[in-house]
Each structure stands twice: as C-alpha cells, then as structure tokens.
Amino acid sequence: MDSEIARVLDFVLKILRAFSFNEFKVYLSTRPEKYVGEDEEWERAESALKKALTESGLDYEEDPGEGVFYGPKIDVKIKDSIGRLWQCSTIQADFNIPQQFDLEFINDKGEKERPVMIHRALFGSLERFFGILIEHYAGRFPLWLATVQVELIPVNDANFDYAEDLARKLTNEEIRVSVNKSSEKLGKKIWRSRAMNTPYMLVIGDREMESGKLSVRSLLGGEEGEMTTEGFVKFVRDKISRKE
C-alpha cells in the first residue's frame, strides 16, 4: 500500500505540474468519529499516506476527523495564477468496498488476503478542472493546449489557395490550424487573431508565396522572423513536445 499510494501521489503531481500548477495546499484527513474497518487498518493507511507526503517533499496539514467513513485521504488544492486555491485531486484508502464485495487475493505467502482499494481523483470533476484552467491562463492557453495553435492570415483573395494548401500540410503534422478567409483588412485580421489568443499567426502575402518562406508572429513575442515550412513545423512541434 505504501508504494502504491506514493506512485499515485507522484502521478497526481506530475499531471498538475504539466498544466503549470506548481503551488499546492495539501491536507491529510484522518479517521472520523464514525468509521468502518479496524483501528489497525486505519493506522496503517494513515501511516502510508503520511509517508508518501513526506517523501514527496510537500508541506501538508492534518485535518483531524475529516476522513471519509471508509478510510483516510489526501486532498490537494492547487493555487492558480492569481493566488486562488481550488480543491482538485484526492487520494483515498478504502476498506469498505473490498469488505462489502468480499474481495480477496493470494499474497506472496500463498495465503488469502483482503485488498485495500485506493481511490484516485486526478482532476476532481473534469469540467470543473477545465474551468479552473481557463481562469488560470485567463483564456491565453500555452501552445500545446490551445484549440487553434496557428492561424493563417492571407493578405488578399489571391493568397487563399496557398494558405489552404499550407494549412493542410500543417494539419498533417498534427498542428491545429485555422485560415482567416474573411474580407477584413489585414490589420483587423491580425487584431482579431490576437484577441482570440492564438499563439502563432502566419501572414501569407505575395512575398511569402514567391519566397516560400513564412512570416511568423507570436502572441507573446511578436515578430519571430521568417522560416521555411519545414523549419516552422519543427519549431512548433518542439515547443509542443516541451509543453510550452
């Protein structure tokens, strides 16, 4: 049980940190007044949870009596970009369900033994986690999470076909792309792309078509200079692989 709880906690922290949540408020909720199971089981489970927290290096607080009736638990609250705390991940040790279903396994001594069930809620509610992510990034998602990663902006109608062909190439490289084919002026198209928090935009004009090079602009860094299609694909895919 010790090693499994430690693995689950590592998994929880790995996932949360991947989404840029690096500050946590952690609670260890212990045995309530009314509970099922034996005292020895509770002590063993609480000890395993404490050990996992200690080895993770996380600071935590004990929340006496706030465990659930079937076992103690770890609650992880994440701090978003403006300092608000959100309850998300939970790890619980459960003695009740294995008992109710009369579950058994054969241990390494060849003897029957009752397992302990470990519940892991990595995000809490997935829809709620999406809401927290939107708040955390203020809608300005990093490249790897953005719904549209690259927007192609043709300067005029004559550049549409080239932009569509480029969009197909980028899509084949698993890059999420949109093409702005509206009749708006170039400045308005660029403004709209920034307003939608698109990480990268490529302005496609006659010069780009003739040279075969792309004029790259990023939401955060501004002008990124010119790149070949192959160079831009590598540039974007490298950033995605690093979760930037």
C-alpha positions as CSV (number, residue, x, y, z in Angstrom):
1,M,0.0,0.0,0.0
2,D,2.9,2.4,0.8
3,S,4.5,2.2,-2.6
4,E,1.1,2.3,-4.5
5,I,0.0,5.5,-2.7
6,A,3.4,7.0,-3.4
7,R,3.0,6.2,-7.1
8,V,-0.5,7.7,-7.2
9,L,0.7,10.9,-5.5
10,D,3.6,11.2,-7.9
11,F,1.2,10.7,-10.8
12,V,-1.2,13.4,-9.4
13,L,1.7,15.9,-9.0
14,K,3.1,15.1,-12.5
15,I,-0.2,15.9,-14.1
16,L,-0.9,19.1,-12.2
17,R,2.6,20.4,-12.9
18,A,2.2,19.7,-16.6
19,F,-0.7,22.2,-16.6
20,S,1.6,24.8,-14.8
21,F,0.2,24.3,-11.3
22,N,3.2,24.3,-9.1
23,E,1.9,25.5,-5.7
24,F,-0.2,23.3,-3.6
25,K,-2.1,23.3,-0.3
26,V,-2.2,19.7,0.9
27,Y,-4.3,18.1,3.7
28,L,-4.2,14.7,5.3
29,S,-7.7,13.9,6.6
30,T,-7.8,11.3,9.3
31,R,-10.3,9.0,11.0
32,P,-13.7,10.5,11.7
33,E,-15.9,9.6,14.7
34,K,-18.0,7.1,12.7
35,Y,-16.0,4.7,10.5
36,V,-15.8,1.2,9.2
37,G,-12.8,-1.1,9.4
38,E,-10.3,-2.0,12.1
39,D,-8.2,0.6,14.0
40,E,-5.1,-1.2,12.9
41,E,-6.1,-0.8,9.2
42,W,-6.7,2.9,9.7
43,E,-3.4,3.4,11.4
44,R,-1.6,1.6,8.6
45,A,-3.4,3.6,5.9
46,E,-2.8,6.9,7.7
47,S,0.9,6.0,8.1
48,A,1.2,5.1,4.3
49,L,-0.4,8.5,3.3
50,K,1.9,10.4,5.7
51,K,4.9,8.6,4.3
52,A,4.0,9.4,0.7
53,L,3.6,13.1,1.6
54,T,6.8,13.2,3.5
55,E,8.8,11.6,0.7
56,S,7.2,13.9,-1.9
57,G,8.6,16.9,-0.1
58,L,5.2,18.6,0.1
59,D,4.2,20.6,3.1
60,Y,0.9,19.4,4.5
61,E,-1.6,19.9,7.3
62,E,-3.5,17.3,9.2
63,D,-7.3,17.7,9.1
64,P,-8.3,15.6,12.1
65,G,-11.6,13.7,11.8
66,E,-12.2,14.8,8.2
67,G,-11.5,11.5,6.5
68,V,-14.4,9.6,4.9
69,F,-16.1,6.7,6.8
70,Y,-14.3,4.1,4.8
71,G,-10.7,5.5,5.0
72,P,-8.3,8.4,5.4
73,K,-7.5,10.6,2.4
74,I,-5.1,13.2,0.9
75,D,-6.7,16.3,-0.6
76,V,-4.7,18.5,-2.9
77,K,-5.7,22.1,-3.5
78,I,-4.0,23.9,-6.4
79,K,-3.1,27.6,-6.5
80,D,-3.8,29.4,-9.7
81,S,-2.0,32.3,-11.3
82,I,-3.7,34.9,-9.1
83,G,-3.3,33.0,-5.9
84,R,-6.7,31.4,-5.5
85,L,-7.0,27.8,-4.1
86,W,-9.1,25.1,-5.9
87,Q,-9.8,21.7,-4.5
88,C,-9.0,19.1,-7.2
89,S,-7.1,15.9,-6.6
90,T,-7.9,13.3,-3.9
91,I,-6.3,10.1,-2.9
92,Q,-8.4,7.8,-0.6
93,A,-7.8,4.5,1.1
94,D,-11.0,2.4,1.2
95,F,-11.5,-0.6,3.5
96,N,-15.3,-0.8,3.0
97,I,-15.8,-1.8,-0.6
98,P,-13.4,-4.8,-0.5
99,Q,-15.2,-6.0,2.6
100,Q,-18.7,-5.5,1.1
101,F,-17.8,-7.4,-2.0
102,D,-15.7,-10.0,-0.1
103,L,-12.7,-9.4,-2.3
104,E,-9.6,-11.5,-1.8
105,F,-6.3,-12.2,-3.5
106,I,-3.5,-14.7,-2.9
107,N,-0.4,-12.9,-1.5
108,D,3.2,-13.9,-1.9
109,K,2.9,-16.4,1.0
110,G,0.1,-18.3,-0.8
111,E,-2.5,-17.0,1.7
112,K,-5.8,-15.3,1.0
113,E,-5.7,-11.6,1.9
114,R,-8.2,-8.7,1.6
115,P,-7.0,-5.8,-0.6
116,V,-7.3,-2.1,0.2
117,M,-8.9,-0.1,-2.5
118,I,-7.2,3.2,-3.4
119,H,-9.4,5.8,-5.0
120,R,-7.6,8.4,-7.1
121,A,-9.4,11.5,-8.4
122,L,-6.7,13.1,-10.5
123,F,-8.7,16.3,-11.5
124,G,-11.8,16.1,-9.4
125,S,-14.6,17.0,-11.9
126,L,-13.1,17.2,-15.4
127,E,-15.5,20.0,-16.4
128,R,-14.6,21.9,-13.3
129,F,-10.9,21.5,-14.0
130,F,-11.4,23.0,-17.5
131,G,-13.0,26.0,-15.8
132,I,-10.0,26.3,-13.4
133,L,-7.6,26.1,-16.4
134,I,-9.4,28.9,-18.2
135,E,-9.2,31.1,-15.1
136,H,-5.5,30.1,-14.6
137,Y,-4.5,31.1,-18.1
138,A,-7.0,33.9,-18.4
139,G,-8.0,32.2,-21.7
140,R,-4.5,32.6,-23.1
141,F,-3.6,28.9,-23.3
142,P,0.0,27.8,-24.0
143,L,0.7,26.4,-27.4
144,W,0.3,22.8,-26.5
145,L,-3.2,23.4,-25.0
146,A,-4.6,26.0,-27.5
147,T,-7.6,24.9,-29.5
148,V,-6.1,26.7,-32.5
149,Q,-2.3,26.7,-32.4
150,V,-1.6,28.6,-35.6
151,E,-3.8,31.0,-37.7
152,L,-3.0,31.6,-41.3
153,I,-3.9,35.1,-42.4
154,P,-4.0,35.6,-46.2
155,V,-3.4,39.3,-47.3
156,N,-5.9,39.1,-50.1
157,D,-8.0,36.6,-52.1
158,A,-5.1,35.7,-54.4
159,N,-3.4,34.1,-51.4
160,F,-6.3,31.9,-50.2
161,D,-5.3,28.8,-52.1
162,Y,-1.7,28.9,-51.0
163,A,-2.9,29.4,-47.4
164,E,-5.3,26.4,-47.7
165,D,-2.5,24.2,-49.1
166,L,-0.2,25.3,-46.2
167,A,-3.0,24.6,-43.7
168,R,-3.3,21.0,-45.0
169,K,0.5,20.5,-44.6
170,L,0.4,21.7,-41.0
171,T,-2.7,19.7,-40.2
172,N,-0.9,16.6,-41.5
173,E,1.9,17.4,-39.0
174,E,-0.8,17.3,-36.2
175,I,-0.7,21.1,-35.7
176,R,-4.2,22.7,-35.1
177,V,-4.7,25.4,-37.8
178,S,-7.4,27.8,-39.0
179,V,-7.4,30.0,-42.0
180,N,-8.9,33.5,-41.8
181,K,-10.7,33.9,-45.2
182,S,-12.7,37.0,-44.2
183,S,-12.7,40.1,-46.3
184,E,-11.5,42.3,-43.4
185,K,-8.4,44.4,-43.8
186,L,-5.1,42.8,-42.7
187,G,-4.7,44.9,-39.6
188,K,-8.2,43.8,-38.4
189,K,-7.4,40.2,-39.1
190,I,-4.2,40.4,-37.0
191,W,-6.1,42.2,-34.2
192,R,-8.8,39.5,-34.2
193,S,-6.2,36.7,-34.0
194,R,-4.6,38.4,-31.0
195,A,-8.0,38.9,-29.4
196,M,-8.6,35.2,-29.7
197,N,-5.2,34.5,-28.0
198,T,-3.9,32.4,-31.0
199,P,-0.3,31.5,-30.1
200,Y,1.1,31.9,-33.6
201,M,-0.1,33.6,-36.8
202,L,1.4,33.4,-40.3
203,V,0.7,36.3,-42.6
204,I,0.5,35.0,-46.2
205,G,1.1,37.5,-49.0
206,D,2.6,37.6,-52.5
207,R,6.1,37.8,-51.0
208,E,5.7,34.7,-48.9
209,M,4.3,32.8,-51.9
210,E,7.2,33.8,-54.1
211,S,9.9,33.1,-51.5
212,G,8.4,30.0,-50.0
213,K,9.1,31.4,-46.5
214,L,6.7,32.2,-43.7
215,S,6.3,35.4,-41.8
216,V,5.8,34.2,-38.2
217,R,4.3,36.3,-35.4
218,S,3.8,35.0,-31.9
219,L,1.2,36.2,-29.4
220,L,3.7,36.8,-26.7
221,G,7.0,37.5,-28.6
222,G,5.8,39.5,-31.6
223,E,7.8,39.1,-34.8
224,E,9.6,35.7,-34.9
225,G,11.2,36.3,-38.3
226,E,11.0,34.2,-41.5
227,M,11.0,30.4,-41.5
228,T,10.6,27.7,-44.1
229,T,7.6,25.5,-43.8
230,E,9.8,22.6,-42.5
231,G,11.6,24.9,-40.1
232,F,8.3,26.2,-38.7
233,V,6.9,22.7,-38.3
234,K,10.0,21.7,-36.3
235,F,9.8,24.9,-34.3
236,V,6.2,24.4,-33.3
237,R,6.4,20.6,-32.7
238,D,9.5,21.1,-30.4
239,K,7.5,23.6,-28.3
240,I,4.5,21.3,-28.1
241,S,6.7,18.4,-27.0
242,R,8.1,20.6,-24.2
243,K,4.5,21.7,-23.3
244,E,5.3,25.4,-23.9
